[in-house]
């Protein structure tokens, strides 16, 4: 008789947040963050650091570019203006010096130097005109002043008797010289002022760049810590919960639910973990119900599996196996060898399921010499027949040669009389829902028991199939 199926464990699924409208903005952000997968969490955590790094590099490059432009302007424009204007002043004084010396010495060499000084002045003006930046230098005006000044010197000191222009006095010469020097000096002062301004701007820019870099570093450190905290918390917290759940399951608490409300891989792991705990509870119940002799699940597991498959209404086959003449074998060879026959029968069922069965086919041991197979399809004649054939092949290993030659063993019947009992065989009864609707495991057990009695009346191993319909 099959044992009633116990109540299935009532496991409450982990709560889910269907709506987050009632939460604050920061709570919504936190919920959204925890529902991301681990890869997106890591990318989102690194994004502020990456953004600040790009910002820092961009600001640094911008500052360096500005400093480079300022330095280039100083080196390529301001310093050349200062240098050339200083040289122009020297040229002005040099021309006057050579003119006065020539007036005294009348040396052709000094006259050559006088004219070369004018050429040098012209070259310096060309240098100023070729500068990369436009500074508003009126070089044409300088050239005009220099030519007038040079002509004054020629008229005053070199060819005083060949003057073609109105006579200029020494004072007029000095005025022209001062005007020329003032114009050159203005150029030089502007260049020096511009150089100083750029130098101060460069120093200020360097200071500002340092401050910005310092702020960006501190902000980056802050966001890095925040990102590390959130990412670590979103990963470590559920892992701790899983660790605690593992400890509880190890202690036998299979009803513990891991509350991990996240959409990442750890959330999937938590769901799988919950399913595993439910399955472990079922397996534990099966293990407690399993026979120490055969290792197969017992009556409780058999009833539970059969009831579950009948409940879904899908094809199912229930096969009941009984070892014929097993009592006579025990009386002849003893209980120790009888237990070996029971183990052999259990092995035969397991092997048949592996070789001829499908995934989900179930082998069980009711007790005594009764076994069952529960299959997920109808008409498993080949599977049941393979059990009978395997049993017949192996049972002969458990008899002596004398008994095998005789074809029977001699033992007392239940009435106490000595009789001859044939070699042990299997009687099998097959019940399916192919032609009739099976209500519960009790009905299946009653039908199988009736069919088994019919099979036991057949000599040798035999299989009787329920062929009656629901009508």
C-alpha positions as CSV (number, residue, x, y, z in Angstrom):
1,X,0.0,0.0,0.0
2,X,1.4,3.4,-1.0
3,X,1.9,6.0,1.7
4,X,0.1,9.3,1.5
5,X,2.0,12.3,0.1
6,X,3.0,14.8,2.7
7,X,2.2,18.5,2.3
8,X,4.5,20.4,0.0
9,X,6.6,23.1,1.7
10,X,5.0,26.5,1.7
11,X,7.8,28.7,0.5
12,X,7.0,32.4,0.1
13,X,8.8,34.0,-2.9
14,X,11.0,36.9,-2.3
15,X,9.1,40.2,-2.4
16,X,9.5,42.3,-5.5
17,X,9.2,46.1,-5.8
18,X,6.5,46.7,-8.4
19,X,6.5,50.4,-8.2
20,X,9.1,53.0,-7.0
21,X,6.9,56.0,-7.4
22,X,6.6,56.5,-3.7
23,X,10.3,56.7,-3.1
24,X,12.5,59.8,-3.1
25,X,14.8,60.6,-6.0
26,X,17.9,59.3,-4.2
27,X,16.0,56.1,-3.3
28,X,14.9,55.6,-6.9
29,X,18.5,56.1,-8.0
30,X,19.7,53.5,-5.4
31,X,17.0,51.0,-6.5
32,X,17.9,51.5,-10.2
33,X,21.6,51.1,-9.4
34,X,21.1,47.9,-7.4
35,X,19.0,46.4,-10.3
36,X,21.8,46.8,-12.8
37,X,24.0,43.9,-13.6
38,X,27.5,43.8,-12.2
39,X,29.2,44.9,-15.4
40,X,27.0,48.0,-15.7
41,X,27.5,48.7,-12.0
42,X,31.3,48.6,-12.4
43,X,31.1,50.8,-15.5
44,X,28.8,53.2,-13.8
45,X,31.1,53.3,-10.8
46,X,34.2,54.0,-12.9
47,X,32.4,56.6,-15.1
48,X,32.8,59.5,-12.6
49,X,36.5,58.7,-12.3
50,X,36.9,58.4,-16.0
51,X,35.0,61.7,-16.6
52,X,37.1,63.5,-14.0
53,X,40.3,62.1,-15.5
54,X,39.3,63.3,-18.9
55,X,38.4,66.7,-17.4
56,X,41.7,66.9,-15.6
57,X,43.6,65.9,-18.8
58,X,41.6,68.4,-20.8
59,X,42.1,71.3,-18.4
60,X,45.8,70.4,-18.1
61,X,46.2,70.3,-21.9
62,X,44.3,73.6,-22.2
63,X,46.5,75.2,-19.6
64,X,49.7,73.8,-21.2
65,X,48.5,75.1,-24.6
66,X,47.9,78.6,-23.1
67,X,51.3,78.6,-21.4
68,X,52.9,77.4,-24.6
69,X,51.3,80.3,-26.5
70,X,52.4,82.8,-23.9
71,X,55.9,81.5,-23.8
72,X,56.1,81.3,-27.6
73,X,54.8,84.9,-27.8
74,X,57.5,86.1,-25.4
75,X,60.3,84.1,-27.1
76,X,59.3,84.8,-30.7
77,X,58.0,88.4,-30.4
78,X,58.6,90.2,-27.2
79,X,62.3,89.3,-26.7
80,X,63.2,89.9,-30.3
81,X,61.6,93.4,-30.1
82,X,63.5,94.2,-27.0
83,X,66.7,92.9,-28.5
84,X,66.3,94.7,-31.8
85,X,65.1,98.0,-30.3
86,X,68.1,98.0,-28.0
87,X,70.3,97.4,-31.1
88,X,68.4,100.3,-32.9
89,X,69.3,102.6,-30.1
90,X,73.0,101.5,-30.3
91,X,72.8,102.1,-34.1
92,X,71.5,105.6,-33.7
93,X,74.3,106.5,-31.3
94,X,76.8,104.6,-33.3
95,X,76.0,106.6,-36.5
96,X,76.5,109.9,-34.6
97,X,79.8,108.7,-33.2
98,X,81.1,107.6,-36.6
99,X,79.9,110.9,-38.2
100,X,81.8,113.0,-35.6
101,X,84.9,110.8,-35.9
102,X,84.9,111.2,-39.6
103,X,84.6,115.0,-39.3
104,X,87.8,114.9,-37.3
105,X,89.8,112.1,-38.9
106,X,88.4,112.1,-42.4
107,X,89.1,108.3,-42.5
108,X,87.4,106.3,-45.3
109,X,87.2,103.3,-42.9
110,X,85.1,105.3,-40.5
111,X,82.9,106.5,-43.3
112,X,82.4,102.8,-44.3
113,X,81.4,102.0,-40.7
114,X,79.0,105.0,-40.7
115,X,77.2,103.6,-43.8
116,X,77.3,100.0,-42.5
117,X,75.6,101.2,-39.3
118,X,72.7,102.4,-41.5
119,X,72.6,99.0,-43.2
120,X,72.5,97.2,-39.8
121,X,69.6,99.5,-38.8
122,X,67.7,98.5,-41.9
123,X,68.3,94.8,-41.2
124,X,67.0,95.3,-37.7
125,X,63.8,96.9,-39.1
126,X,63.4,93.9,-41.4
127,X,63.6,91.6,-38.4
128,X,60.9,93.5,-36.6
129,X,58.7,93.4,-39.8
130,X,59.1,89.6,-40.0
131,X,57.9,88.9,-36.4
132,X,54.9,86.4,-36.2
133,X,52.7,88.7,-34.2
134,X,51.5,92.1,-35.3
135,X,52.4,94.7,-32.6
136,X,51.5,97.9,-34.4
137,X,55.1,98.8,-35.0
138,X,55.3,101.7,-37.5
139,X,58.5,100.6,-39.1
140,X,58.0,102.9,-42.1
141,X,58.0,105.9,-39.8
142,X,61.2,104.6,-38.1
143,X,62.9,104.2,-41.5
144,X,61.8,107.7,-42.5
145,X,63.1,109.2,-39.3
146,X,66.4,107.2,-39.6
147,X,66.9,108.4,-43.1
148,X,66.3,112.0,-42.1
149,X,68.6,111.6,-39.1
150,X,71.3,110.0,-41.3
151,X,71.0,112.9,-43.8
152,X,71.3,115.4,-41.0
153,X,74.5,113.7,-39.8
154,X,75.9,113.7,-43.4
155,X,75.0,117.4,-43.8
156,X,76.4,118.3,-40.4
157,X,79.6,116.3,-40.2
158,X,80.5,114.5,-43.4
159,X,79.7,117.0,-46.2
160,X,79.0,120.3,-44.4
161,X,79.9,122.3,-47.5
162,X,77.6,120.3,-49.8
163,X,74.4,120.8,-48.1
164,X,71.4,120.7,-50.5
165,X,68.7,121.1,-47.9
166,X,68.2,124.1,-45.7
167,X,70.8,124.3,-42.9
168,X,69.9,122.4,-39.8
169,X,71.2,123.4,-36.5
170,X,72.6,121.2,-33.8
171,X,69.4,121.7,-31.9
172,X,67.3,120.5,-34.8
173,X,69.6,117.4,-35.0
174,X,69.1,116.7,-31.3
175,X,65.3,117.0,-31.7
176,X,65.3,114.6,-34.6
177,X,67.5,112.2,-32.6
178,X,65.3,112.4,-29.5
179,X,62.2,111.8,-31.7
180,X,63.9,108.7,-33.3
181,X,65.0,107.4,-29.9
182,X,61.7,108.1,-28.3
183,X,59.9,106.1,-31.0
184,X,62.3,103.2,-30.6
185,X,62.0,103.4,-26.8
186,X,58.2,103.3,-27.0
187,X,58.5,100.1,-29.0
188,X,60.9,98.6,-26.5
189,X,58.8,99.7,-23.4
190,X,55.7,98.2,-24.9
191,X,57.5,94.9,-25.6
192,X,58.9,94.9,-22.0
193,X,55.4,95.7,-20.6
194,X,53.9,92.9,-22.7
195,X,56.5,90.5,-21.6
196,X,55.9,91.3,-18.0
197,X,52.2,91.0,-18.4
198,X,52.5,87.6,-20.1
199,X,55.0,86.4,-17.4
200,X,52.5,87.4,-14.7
201,X,49.7,85.7,-16.6
202,X,51.7,82.6,-17.0
203,X,52.4,82.5,-13.3
204,X,48.7,83.1,-12.5
205,X,47.7,80.4,-15.0
206,X,50.1,77.9,-13.5
207,X,48.7,78.7,-10.0
208,X,45.2,78.4,-11.2
209,X,46.0,75.1,-13.0
210,X,47.5,73.7,-9.8
211,X,44.4,74.7,-7.9
212,X,42.0,73.2,-10.5
213,X,44.1,70.0,-10.6
214,X,44.0,69.9,-6.8
215,X,40.2,70.4,-6.7
216,X,39.7,67.8,-9.5
217,X,41.8,65.3,-7.6
218,X,39.9,65.8,-4.4
219,X,36.6,65.6,-6.2
220,X,37.8,62.5,-8.1
221,X,38.9,60.9,-4.8
222,X,35.4,61.6,-3.3
223,X,33.6,60.1,-6.3
224,X,35.9,57.2,-6.4
225,X,35.2,56.5,-2.7
226,X,31.4,56.9,-3.3
227,X,31.5,54.6,-6.4
228,X,33.7,52.1,-4.6
229,X,31.2,52.1,-1.6
230,X,28.1,51.7,-3.8
231,X,29.6,49.0,-6.0
232,X,31.1,47.1,-3.1
233,X,27.9,47.4,-1.1
234,X,25.8,46.2,-4.0
235,X,28.0,43.1,-4.4
236,X,29.2,42.3,-0.9
237,X,25.8,42.7,0.9
238,X,24.0,40.0,-1.2
239,X,27.1,37.8,-1.0
240,X,26.9,38.0,2.8
241,X,23.2,37.2,2.6
242,X,24.0,34.2,0.5
243,X,26.8,33.2,2.9
244,X,24.3,33.4,5.8
245,X,21.7,31.4,3.9
246,X,24.3,28.8,3.1
247,X,25.0,28.5,6.9
248,X,21.3,28.2,7.6
249,X,20.8,25.5,5.0
250,X,23.8,23.7,6.4
251,X,22.0,23.7,9.7
252,X,18.8,22.3,8.1
253,X,16.8,25.5,7.6
254,X,15.7,25.0,4.0
255,X,12.8,27.5,4.3
256,X,15.1,30.5,4.5
257,X,14.6,33.0,1.7
258,X,17.5,35.1,0.4
259,X,16.1,38.6,0.1
260,X,18.2,40.0,-2.8
261,X,16.2,42.5,-4.8
262,X,18.6,43.2,-7.6
263,X,18.7,42.6,-11.3
264,X,22.3,41.6,-11.6
265,X,24.0,38.2,-11.6
266,X,23.9,38.0,-7.8
267,X,20.2,38.4,-7.9
268,X,19.9,35.6,-10.4
269,X,22.2,33.6,-8.1
270,X,19.9,34.3,-5.2
271,X,16.8,33.1,-7.1
272,X,18.7,30.0,-8.1
273,X,19.8,29.6,-4.5
274,X,16.2,29.7,-3.3
275,X,15.2,27.1,-5.9
276,X,18.1,25.0,-4.8
277,X,17.1,25.3,-1.1
278,X,13.6,24.1,-2.0
279,X,15.0,21.2,-4.0
280,X,17.4,20.4,-1.2
281,X,14.4,20.2,1.2
282,X,12.7,17.8,-1.2
283,X,15.9,15.8,-1.6
284,X,16.4,15.7,2.2
285,X,12.9,14.4,2.6
286,X,13.6,11.8,0.0
287,X,17.0,11.0,1.6
288,X,15.3,10.5,5.0
289,X,12.8,8.3,3.3
290,X,15.4,6.4,1.2
291,X,16.1,2.8,2.0
292,X,19.5,2.1,3.6
293,X,19.6,-1.2,1.8
294,X,18.9,-0.1,-1.8
295,X,19.6,3.6,-1.6
296,X,16.3,4.2,-3.6
297,X,13.6,6.6,-2.4
298,X,10.9,5.1,-0.3
299,X,7.1,5.3,-0.1
300,X,6.9,9.0,0.8
301,X,9.0,10.1,-2.2
302,X,7.1,7.7,-4.4
303,X,3.7,9.1,-3.5
304,X,5.0,12.7,-3.8
305,X,6.4,12.1,-7.3
306,X,3.4,10.2,-8.5
307,X,0.9,12.8,-7.1
308,X,2.9,15.7,-8.7
309,X,2.9,14.1,-12.1
310,X,-0.8,13.1,-12.0
311,X,-1.6,16.7,-10.9
312,X,-0.2,18.2,-14.1
313,X,-2.2,15.8,-16.3
314,X,0.7,14.8,-18.5
315,X,1.4,11.2,-19.7
316,X,2.7,9.1,-16.8
317,X,3.4,5.3,-16.4
318,X,3.5,3.6,-13.0
319,X,5.2,0.1,-12.9
320,X,5.1,-2.1,-9.8
321,X,7.6,-4.9,-9.6
322,X,7.5,-7.9,-7.2
323,X,10.1,-10.6,-6.7
324,X,8.4,-14.0,-7.0
325,X,9.4,-16.8,-4.5
326,X,11.6,-14.4,-2.6
327,X,10.6,-15.9,0.8
328,X,11.6,-19.4,-0.4
329,X,15.0,-17.9,-1.4
330,X,15.5,-16.4,2.0
331,X,14.6,-19.6,3.7
332,X,17.0,-21.5,1.5
333,X,20.0,-19.1,1.5
334,X,19.4,-16.8,4.4
335,X,18.6,-13.1,4.8
336,X,22.2,-11.9,4.0
337,X,22.0,-13.3,0.5
338,X,18.4,-12.2,0.3
339,X,19.5,-8.7,0.9
340,X,22.0,-9.0,-1.9
341,X,19.1,-10.0,-4.3
342,X,17.2,-6.9,-3.2
343,X,20.3,-4.8,-3.9
344,X,20.7,-6.5,-7.3
345,X,17.0,-5.7,-8.2
346,X,17.5,-2.1,-7.2
347,X,20.6,-1.9,-9.4
348,X,18.7,-3.4,-12.3
349,X,16.0,-0.7,-12.0
350,X,18.7,2.0,-11.9
351,X,20.6,0.6,-14.9
352,X,17.4,0.3,-16.9
353,X,16.5,3.9,-16.2
354,X,19.9,5.1,-17.3
355,X,20.0,2.9,-20.5
356,X,16.4,2.8,-21.6
357,X,14.8,5.6,-19.7
358,X,14.5,9.4,-20.1
359,X,15.5,12.3,-17.9
360,X,13.0,12.5,-15.0
361,X,12.2,8.8,-14.9
362,X,12.0,7.7,-11.2
363,X,13.0,4.4,-9.5
364,X,11.8,3.7,-6.0
365,X,11.7,1.0,-3.3
366,X,8.5,0.4,-1.4
367,X,9.9,-2.2,0.9
368,X,10.2,-6.0,1.2
369,X,10.5,-7.2,-2.4
370,X,8.4,-4.5,-4.1
371,X,9.9,-1.8,-6.4
372,X,8.4,0.9,-8.7
373,X,9.2,2.8,-11.8
374,X,7.5,6.1,-12.6
375,X,8.0,7.3,-16.1
376,X,7.2,10.6,-17.9
377,X,5.5,9.0,-20.9
378,X,3.0,6.2,-21.7
379,X,3.7,2.8,-23.0
380,X,7.2,2.2,-21.7
381,X,7.0,-1.5,-22.5
382,X,10.7,-1.7,-23.6
383,X,11.8,-0.1,-20.3
384,X,9.8,-2.5,-18.1
385,X,10.8,-5.5,-20.3
386,X,14.4,-4.5,-20.0
387,X,14.0,-4.7,-16.2
388,X,12.6,-8.2,-16.4
389,X,15.4,-9.4,-18.8
390,X,18.2,-7.9,-16.7
391,X,16.8,-9.5,-13.6
392,X,16.5,-12.9,-15.2
393,X,20.1,-12.6,-16.4
394,X,21.5,-11.8,-13.1
395,X,19.4,-13.8,-10.6
396,X,21.2,-17.0,-11.6
397,X,24.4,-15.6,-10.0
398,X,22.7,-16.0,-6.6
399,X,21.8,-19.7,-6.8
400,X,23.9,-22.8,-6.4
401,X,24.6,-25.0,-9.5
402,X,22.6,-27.7,-7.9
403,X,19.5,-25.5,-7.6
404,X,20.0,-24.1,-11.1
405,X,20.2,-27.7,-12.5
406,X,17.1,-28.7,-10.6
407,X,15.3,-25.5,-11.6
408,X,13.9,-25.0,-8.1
409,X,14.7,-24.7,-4.4
410,X,13.2,-26.8,-1.7
411,X,11.7,-24.8,1.2
412,X,8.7,-24.7,3.5
413,X,5.6,-23.0,2.4
414,X,3.6,-20.5,4.5
415,X,1.5,-23.5,5.7
416,X,4.7,-25.3,6.9
417,X,4.9,-28.0,4.2
418,X,8.0,-28.6,2.2
419,X,7.6,-27.6,-1.4
420,X,9.6,-27.0,-4.6
421,X,9.8,-23.3,-5.5
422,X,11.0,-22.1,-9.0
423,X,14.0,-19.8,-9.5
424,X,13.0,-16.2,-8.4
425,X,11.5,-14.0,-11.1
426,X,9.8,-10.6,-11.4
427,X,6.1,-9.9,-11.7
428,X,5.4,-6.5,-13.1
429,X,2.2,-4.4,-13.4
430,X,1.9,-1.3,-15.6
431,X,-0.6,1.4,-15.0
432,X,-0.9,4.5,-17.4
433,X,-3.2,7.4,-17.9
434,X,-3.2,6.8,-21.6
435,X,-6.8,5.4,-21.7
436,X,-8.2,6.4,-18.4
437,X,-8.0,9.4,-16.1
438,X,-6.0,8.5,-12.9
439,X,-7.2,10.5,-9.9
440,X,-4.5,10.0,-7.3
441,X,-1.7,7.7,-6.1
442,X,-4.1,5.6,-4.0
443,X,-6.1,4.7,-7.1
444,X,-2.9,3.9,-9.0
445,X,-1.7,1.7,-6.2
446,X,-4.9,-0.3,-6.1
447,X,-4.9,-0.9,-9.8
448,X,-1.2,-1.9,-9.8
449,X,-1.7,-4.3,-6.9
450,X,-4.6,-6.0,-8.7
451,X,-2.5,-6.3,-11.9
452,X,0.5,-7.6,-10.0
453,X,-1.6,-10.5,-8.6
454,X,-2.5,-11.4,-12.2
455,X,1.2,-11.3,-13.2
456,X,2.2,-13.5,-10.3
457,X,0.0,-16.3,-11.7
458,X,2.1,-16.4,-14.8
459,X,5.2,-18.6,-14.7
460,X,8.5,-16.8,-14.8
461,X,9.0,-13.1,-15.2
462,X,5.8,-11.4,-16.6
463,X,4.4,-8.0,-17.2
464,X,0.7,-7.2,-17.1
465,X,-0.5,-4.0,-18.6
466,X,-3.7,-2.2,-17.6
467,X,-5.8,-2.1,-20.8
468,X,-9.0,-0.9,-19.3
469,X,-10.4,2.5,-20.3
470,X,-12.2,5.1,-18.2
471,X,-15.5,3.8,-19.4
